[in-house]
Amino acid sequence: MHGIARWIDKRAEITPERIALIGEERRLSYLEMSQEVNRFARLLADRYQLKRGERVGILAANSIEYLLLLFAIAKLGCIAVVLNIRLTPRELEFQASDSGMRLLIAEESFAQAVEQFSTKAGVERVLWMERLKTAAAGCSAERLDDDSAGGDIPFIICYTSGTTGRPKGAVLTQANMFWNAVNNCLAIDITSNDRVLTLLPLFHIGGIGLFAFPALFAGGTVVVPRRFDPEQALRMIEAHKISIVMGVPTMHDLIRRSLNFHETDFRSVRWFYSGGAPCPRELISFYLERGITFGQGYGMTETAPTVFMTSREDCAKKPGSIGKPVMFCDIRIVDEHGRDVAAGEVGELLVKGDNVMKEYWNLPEATAAAIREGWLATGDLVTRDEEGFVTIVGRKKEMVISGGENIYPLEVEQVIAELPAVAEVAVLDVPDPKWGEVGCRDRGQSGHGTG
């Protein structure tokens, strides 16, 4: 398998004039993208002596340059540490220190935070994005030999906090990203004709894997707004003839509530896709009733991220389901003893495939606990119907056992969320002397209600 940066170089040969990236201020063809990736890679290798396997932090909002950096880092065989711009300096310090990054590339708007954590975390050098762009412009655009031709080397560290304890750095390889791209392209037929609107942040694996990298793998176009804004999203859908819009349920809800929604021309759109959280059925129905195909999937940081997707044929047939596993990904649904459960029964979801992470960074015990005999334990509780469609019912750690009965907060939340007067809902459990634990009806009170 070849390294993922080869996608861009090869596209520069095959379809050099086709548009690869569209930002708020400029656009790049595949030839131009290849040239800029090579300039960035030469700068990092020649001036800053980056070696294969070294970690490079990125602290920035979405931009064309962010994607160029990711491919440049891949070309050098280095590891990108994507930092969440919403974290506190203390949280950023932990991730920078834990990953052992020597170099941090950041936008100057985050200078105050960088000053607070970089030295403490042992970062040797901070490069400001604007200055990096200027310096790279003076480098040769001649193709740099790919130092990651094997593909199986680590490419990115994405920190995921989980539900307890310290954040864990999920290490995803270039091979993981390749198979995620293949899985996504096959699942929803991403082609070179598609124009993908990237609303999710690139510091999450969702922004990278859904569907920026798959679209570039297919030779399509990725449109990159700086930040999510529903009004801007609608303008971009119309102006750039967007065909795929990926977001979390909150984004899709804000888009539909926009005053300009009903005036927007959606004829180019063939998919609105949702992930990252369970999507209310009412929201799914809203789009479907307006003739807009709306799909829902499931993934994790640890799976690069896609595991499930709904097809065009099934998105209306099975609203609320996360669909079926993608082509090159296997699943099991097991009970507490590791035995496969029957259709309709609740069990924990296990995942296996070449999209599953290599490890948690510097956490061999956590890795061994999460991946057993090649199967990743997700901690999510699901059911599968007779036709093979899977539905999430909750998290293993959040299940409430009341009087010997299992109660899944997510199922209760989804019912409450259907009420017109409810904007957001969370079901919590509290101890109860009679039932063991029960749902929380009101803050500070116990009983069988929810609140």
Wavefront OBJ file of the C-alpha trace (Angstrom):
o trace
v 0.000 0.000 0.000
v 1.233 3.479 -0.819
v 1.188 6.417 1.565
v -1.879 8.636 1.474
v 0.049 11.689 0.180
v 0.408 9.757 -3.069
v -3.324 10.335 -3.675
v -2.643 14.018 -4.283
v 0.521 13.564 -6.338
v -1.158 10.955 -8.516
v -4.237 13.144 -9.025
v -1.901 15.944 -10.104
v -0.817 13.644 -12.927
v -4.237 12.267 -13.856
v -6.538 15.289 -13.417
v -4.269 18.290 -12.782
v -6.862 20.977 -13.524
v -9.705 19.490 -11.494
v -10.498 21.537 -8.373
v -9.382 19.807 -5.167
v -9.952 22.416 -2.442
v -12.161 25.484 -2.085
v -11.656 27.792 0.883
v -13.196 31.103 1.810
v -10.529 33.058 -0.046
v -9.017 30.775 -2.672
v -9.249 27.449 -4.471
v -6.608 24.936 -5.555
v -6.524 22.453 -8.408
v -5.023 19.019 -7.764
v -1.802 20.151 -9.434
v -1.648 23.238 -7.211
v -2.500 21.194 -4.129
v 0.275 18.705 -4.917
v 2.767 21.524 -5.385
v 1.830 23.161 -2.085
v 1.936 19.869 -0.178
v 5.439 19.302 -1.509
v 6.501 22.850 -0.593
v 5.238 22.375 2.968
v 6.946 18.991 3.215
v 10.271 20.374 1.969
v 10.102 23.262 4.417
v 9.425 20.970 7.393
v 12.128 18.507 6.342
v 14.870 20.904 5.225
v 14.509 23.885 7.524
v 13.110 22.188 10.630
v 14.745 18.770 10.177
v 11.606 16.774 10.863
v 12.293 13.056 10.810
v 10.040 10.076 10.267
v 7.970 9.267 13.354
v 8.292 12.711 14.986
v 5.121 14.334 16.261
v 3.895 17.668 14.897
v 1.116 19.535 16.692
v -1.514 21.585 14.836
v -3.618 24.174 16.672
v -5.797 25.920 14.110
v -9.291 26.410 12.757
v -10.329 24.742 9.495
v -8.540 25.959 6.384
v -7.013 24.786 3.138
v -3.616 25.008 4.827
v -4.701 22.575 7.533
v -5.342 19.889 4.918
v -2.108 20.705 3.100
v -0.194 20.252 6.356
v -1.799 16.894 7.054
v -0.693 15.554 3.683
v 2.780 17.107 4.042
v 3.190 15.456 7.440
v 2.023 12.159 5.932
v 4.551 12.493 3.105
v 7.378 12.809 5.656
v 6.194 9.797 7.618
v 5.636 12.009 10.659
v 2.660 12.003 13.048
v 0.156 14.857 13.242
v -1.220 15.661 16.696
v -4.466 17.517 16.028
v -5.308 19.796 18.957
v -8.812 20.890 19.844
v -8.978 24.700 19.696
v -11.684 24.690 22.386
v -9.471 23.152 25.068
v -7.937 25.078 27.950
v -4.170 25.694 28.037
v -3.896 23.106 30.801
v -5.608 20.469 28.671
v -3.471 21.375 25.669
v -0.354 21.138 27.812
v -1.174 17.552 28.722
v -1.698 16.492 25.113
v 1.405 18.284 23.863
v 3.515 16.748 26.630
v 2.000 13.284 26.381
v 2.510 13.090 22.615
v 6.080 14.355 22.866
v 5.648 16.844 20.049
v 8.809 18.751 19.204
v 7.146 21.181 16.833
v 3.824 23.015 17.107
v 2.155 24.787 14.165
v -0.485 27.242 15.357
v -2.536 30.209 14.240
v -1.542 33.459 15.931
v -5.071 33.916 17.255
v -4.161 31.191 19.770
v -0.884 32.843 20.773
v -1.968 33.474 24.368
v -2.847 29.834 24.954
v 0.320 28.664 23.188
v 2.444 30.882 25.419
v 0.862 29.323 28.494
v 1.380 25.662 27.621
v 4.092 25.166 24.987
v 7.208 25.663 27.127
v 5.797 23.648 30.022
v 4.979 20.821 27.625
v 8.523 20.726 26.230
v 7.654 22.021 22.757
v 10.941 23.111 21.191
v 9.591 25.327 18.458
v 6.341 27.098 17.599
v 5.645 27.991 13.977
v 2.885 30.462 13.194
v 0.675 29.393 10.317
v 0.830 32.665 8.365
v 4.637 32.787 8.521
v 4.807 29.125 7.570
v 2.731 29.797 4.459
v 5.066 32.642 3.465
v 8.195 30.542 4.047
v 6.769 27.553 2.135
v 6.035 29.740 -0.888
v 9.794 30.070 -1.405
v 10.410 26.301 -1.421
v 10.598 24.064 -4.456
v 7.321 22.489 -5.594
v 9.162 19.542 -7.125
v 7.776 16.271 -5.876
v 9.441 15.048 -2.697
v 9.930 11.319 -2.356
v 7.250 9.804 -0.110
v 8.760 8.466 3.129
v 5.602 6.568 4.024
v 5.232 4.131 1.147
v 4.472 1.298 3.559
v 1.237 2.905 4.663
v 1.075 1.101 8.009
v 3.038 3.724 9.919
v 1.298 6.005 12.459
v -0.134 9.132 10.877
v -2.284 10.930 13.412
v -2.934 11.071 17.149
v -6.458 12.100 18.098
v -7.125 12.478 21.795
v -10.375 11.073 23.075
v -11.374 11.617 26.676
v -13.883 8.792 26.888
v -16.019 8.754 30.022
v -13.416 8.517 32.747
v -9.748 9.154 33.434
v -7.053 10.908 31.444
v -7.460 11.591 27.718
v -6.161 8.785 25.502
v -4.375 9.403 22.224
v -5.805 7.106 19.557
v -3.024 6.358 17.060
v -4.359 6.018 13.524
v -2.116 4.831 10.715
v -2.065 5.866 7.085
v -3.527 2.449 6.321
v -6.426 3.206 8.681
v -7.149 6.375 6.717
v -6.903 4.514 3.412
v -9.442 1.877 4.456
v -11.762 4.492 5.934
v -11.707 6.290 2.583
v -12.457 3.054 0.725
v -15.288 2.187 3.127
v -16.913 5.608 2.794
v -16.602 5.742 -0.976
v -18.217 2.324 -1.318
v -20.949 2.997 1.246
v -22.381 6.191 -0.229
v -20.820 6.157 -3.698
v -18.414 9.089 -3.309
v -16.947 9.886 -6.737
v -14.856 12.503 -8.512
v -18.085 14.358 -9.275
v -18.834 15.039 -5.616
v -18.351 18.321 -3.817
v -18.185 17.815 -0.064
v -18.891 20.569 2.472
v -16.630 20.023 5.497
v -18.511 21.469 8.469
v -16.873 19.329 11.162
v -13.606 20.582 12.660
v -10.425 19.070 11.257
v -9.072 18.569 14.776
v -11.625 15.735 15.115
v -11.305 12.553 13.109
v -14.845 13.237 11.872
v -13.704 16.344 10.016
v -10.854 14.460 8.375
v -12.546 11.147 7.720
v -16.095 12.410 7.006
v -15.638 13.173 4.210
v -12.565 15.294 3.419
v -10.054 12.492 2.904
v -12.505 10.128 1.155
v -13.484 12.882 -1.280
v -9.833 13.611 -2.102
v -9.168 9.880 -2.465
v -11.982 9.766 -5.027
v -10.733 12.872 -6.836
v -13.629 15.064 -5.754
v -13.706 18.575 -4.314
v -13.604 19.551 -0.628
v -15.102 22.891 0.403
v -13.633 24.181 3.679
v -15.309 26.999 5.650
v -13.306 28.316 8.608
v -16.009 27.603 11.146
v -19.545 26.328 11.131
v -22.196 28.949 10.505
v -25.624 27.783 9.272
v -26.190 30.831 7.051
v -22.784 30.466 5.444
v -23.339 26.731 5.015
v -26.522 27.388 3.048
v -24.780 29.980 0.879
v -21.952 27.543 0.145
v -24.347 24.717 -0.701
v -25.904 26.874 -3.383
v -22.801 28.697 -4.612
v -20.563 25.623 -4.935
v -23.222 23.080 -5.935
v -22.467 20.937 -2.893
v -23.474 17.279 -3.217
v -22.626 15.948 0.291
v -23.169 17.790 3.583
v -21.767 16.096 6.686
v -22.494 17.299 10.198
v -23.584 16.378 13.698
v -27.313 16.530 14.555
v -26.979 19.987 16.144
v -25.557 21.391 12.900
v -28.344 19.916 10.804
v -30.897 21.285 13.253
v -29.408 24.799 13.064
v -29.328 24.636 9.264
v -33.010 23.739 9.017
v -33.941 26.514 11.473
v -32.165 29.130 9.374
v -34.424 31.787 7.898
v -32.853 31.094 4.507
v -33.386 27.342 4.517
v -36.561 27.329 2.445
v -35.075 29.728 -0.126
v -31.953 27.612 -0.673
v -31.570 25.558 -3.846
v -30.751 21.996 -2.729
v -30.946 20.374 -6.164
v -27.214 19.595 -6.185
v -27.330 17.850 -2.778
v -27.617 14.080 -2.853
v -26.742 13.463 0.814
v -27.172 15.151 4.135
v -25.293 12.861 6.504
v -25.256 12.804 10.289
v -22.919 11.286 12.862
v -21.222 11.964 16.174
v -24.393 11.578 18.247
v -27.794 9.889 17.990
v -30.015 11.836 15.621
v -33.637 12.579 16.640
v -36.086 10.857 14.316
v -38.047 14.076 13.995
v -34.964 15.771 12.520
v -34.419 12.908 10.066
v -38.069 13.066 9.020
v -37.863 16.826 8.468
v -35.240 16.418 5.740
v -36.758 13.285 4.214
v -40.182 14.920 3.931
v -38.590 17.700 1.886
v -37.061 15.285 -0.567
v -33.535 15.566 0.876
v -31.826 12.215 1.402
v -30.680 12.076 5.024
v -28.414 9.301 6.275
v -27.105 8.362 9.670
v -23.975 6.423 10.523
v -21.779 5.474 13.436
v -18.105 5.698 14.085
v -15.426 6.337 16.681
v -12.113 8.110 16.841
v -10.581 4.652 17.272
v -12.049 3.433 13.967
v -10.899 6.313 11.726
v -13.983 6.780 12.161
v -16.589 4.913 10.079
v -18.149 1.605 11.146
v -21.800 1.887 10.029
v -23.603 3.811 7.303
v -27.122 3.781 5.919
v -27.556 3.360 2.180
v -29.761 5.484 -0.053
v -32.265 2.634 -0.215
v -32.536 2.275 3.554
v -32.264 5.779 5.035
v -36.025 6.322 4.821
v -36.878 2.677 5.494
v -35.039 2.515 8.813
v -34.951 6.033 10.345
v -33.068 6.010 13.636
v -30.933 3.017 12.675
v -27.193 3.480 12.099
v -27.468 1.033 9.218
v -25.172 -1.877 8.491
v -21.385 -2.265 8.793
v -19.354 -0.803 5.941
v -17.685 -3.140 3.436
v -14.311 -3.768 5.073
v -15.395 -3.780 8.712
v -16.821 -6.650 10.772
v -18.875 -6.480 13.949
v -20.093 -8.679 16.761
v -22.766 -7.971 19.373
v -22.020 -9.806 22.611
v -23.332 -10.240 26.137
v -21.338 -9.730 29.338
v -19.734 -13.158 28.855
v -18.570 -12.441 25.315
v -21.210 -14.597 23.670
v -23.020 -13.410 20.542
v -26.592 -12.327 21.254
v -29.640 -13.136 19.165
v -31.436 -10.648 16.916
v -33.378 -8.117 18.963
v -31.290 -8.607 22.109
v -29.071 -5.882 23.552
v -25.322 -6.425 23.590
v -22.009 -4.603 23.410
v -20.718 -3.721 19.969
v -17.306 -5.122 18.980
v -15.519 -3.944 15.811
v -12.772 -5.489 13.696
v -11.134 -4.219 10.521
v -8.168 -2.442 8.979
v -9.756 0.855 9.994
v -9.260 0.068 13.719
v -6.515 2.085 15.404
v -3.026 0.770 16.026
v -3.019 1.606 19.749
v -3.503 4.221 22.436
v -0.349 6.326 22.576
v 1.960 5.128 25.384
v -0.892 3.185 27.028
v -0.261 -0.525 26.405
v -2.606 -1.647 29.193
v -5.469 0.515 27.914
v -4.812 -0.770 24.391
v -4.898 -4.389 25.566
v -8.143 -3.739 27.454
v -9.780 -2.119 24.406
v -8.579 -4.504 21.676
v -8.865 -8.201 22.472
v -7.977 -10.783 19.825
v -8.334 -8.086 17.186
v -11.806 -6.952 18.310
v -12.251 -3.388 19.564
v -14.713 -3.155 22.462
v -16.690 0.040 21.869
v -18.628 0.226 25.142
v -21.776 0.958 23.122
v -24.905 -1.137 23.593
v -26.824 -1.958 20.431
v -29.470 -4.226 18.965
v -29.656 -5.793 15.499
v -32.975 -6.631 13.858
v -33.744 -9.626 11.631
v -32.672 -7.691 8.525
v -29.283 -6.781 10.004
v -29.964 -3.127 10.793
v -28.313 -1.939 14.000
v -29.647 0.616 16.482
v -27.771 2.160 19.415
v -29.575 1.915 22.753
v -26.954 3.412 25.067
v -23.532 3.243 26.637
v -22.514 0.236 28.720
v -21.362 2.465 31.578
v -24.571 4.510 31.517
v -27.051 1.648 31.757
v -29.434 1.971 34.716
v -30.393 -1.231 36.560
v -33.645 -0.594 38.389
v -35.272 -3.462 40.284
v -33.320 -5.947 38.163
v -34.478 -4.370 34.892
v -32.058 -2.761 32.432
v -32.991 0.800 31.459
v -31.114 2.489 28.620
v -31.123 6.283 29.095
v -30.704 6.927 25.366
v -33.970 5.149 24.560
v -35.828 7.260 27.116
v -34.121 10.439 25.877
v -35.157 9.755 22.283
v -38.811 9.426 23.291
v -38.741 12.634 25.349
v -36.929 14.471 22.537
v -39.932 13.874 20.271
v -42.008 16.258 22.406
v -42.340 19.654 20.661
v -41.529 21.653 23.808
v -38.242 19.803 24.451
v -35.036 21.255 23.014
v -32.508 19.075 24.857
v -32.831 16.174 27.269
v -30.558 14.070 29.459
v -31.652 11.142 31.598
v -29.636 10.614 34.768
v -29.726 7.933 37.432
v -29.745 8.353 41.209
v -29.487 5.771 44.023
v -32.782 4.449 45.389
v -33.192 2.349 48.568
v -35.932 0.195 47.034
v -35.017 -0.157 43.354
v -31.218 0.242 43.589
v -31.185 3.101 41.112
v -33.847 5.038 39.239
v -34.182 7.841 36.727
v -33.876 11.390 37.999
v -37.205 13.257 37.898
v -35.989 16.572 39.209
v -32.713 17.972 40.423
v -32.111 16.676 43.929
v -35.166 14.389 43.888
v -35.554 10.696 43.224
v -38.436 8.821 41.687
v -39.454 7.117 38.476
v -39.628 10.247 36.345
v -36.881 11.643 34.129
v -35.289 15.046 34.074
l 1 2 3 4 5 6 7 8 9 10 11 12 13 14 15 16 17 18 19 20 21 22 23 24 25 26 27 28 29 30 31 32 33 34 35 36 37 38 39 40 41 42 43 44 45 46 47 48 49 50 51 52 53 54 55 56 57 58 59 60 61 62 63 64 65 66 67 68 69 70 71 72 73 74 75 76 77 78 79 80 81 82 83 84 85 86 87 88 89 90 91 92 93 94 95 96 97 98 99 100 101 102 103 104 105 106 107 108 109 110 111 112 113 114 115 116 117 118 119 120 121 122 123 124 125 126 127 128 129 130 131 132 133 134 135 136 137 138 139 140 141 142 143 144 145 146 147 148 149 150 151 152 153 154 155 156 157 158 159 160 161 162 163 164 165 166 167 168 169 170 171 172 173 174 175 176 177 178 179 180 181 182 183 184 185 186 187 188 189 190 191 192 193 194 195 196 197 198 199 200 201 202 203 204 205 206 207 208 209 210 211 212 213 214 215 216 217 218 219 220 221 222 223 224 225 226 227 228 229 230 231 232 233 234 235 236 237 238 239 240 241 242 243 244 245 246 247 248 249 250 251 252 253 254 255 256 257 258 259 260 261 262 263 264 265 266 267 268 269 270 271 272 273 274 275 276 277 278 279 280 281 282 283 284 285 286 287 288 289 290 291 292 293 294 295 296 297 298 299 300 301 302 303 304 305 306 307 308 309 310 311 312 313 314 315 316 317 318 319 320 321 322 323 324 325 326 327 328 329 330 331 332 333 334 335 336 337 338 339 340 341 342 343 344 345 346 347 348 349 350 351 352 353 354 355 356 357 358 359 360 361 362 363 364 365 366 367 368 369 370 371 372 373 374 375 376 377 378 379 380 381 382 383 384 385 386 387 388 389 390 391 392 393 394 395 396 397 398 399 400 401 402 403 404 405 406 407 408 409 410 411 412 413 414 415 416 417 418 419 420 421 422 423 424 425 426 427 428 429 430 431 432 433 434 435 436 437 438 439 440 441 442 443 444 445 446 447 448 449 450 451
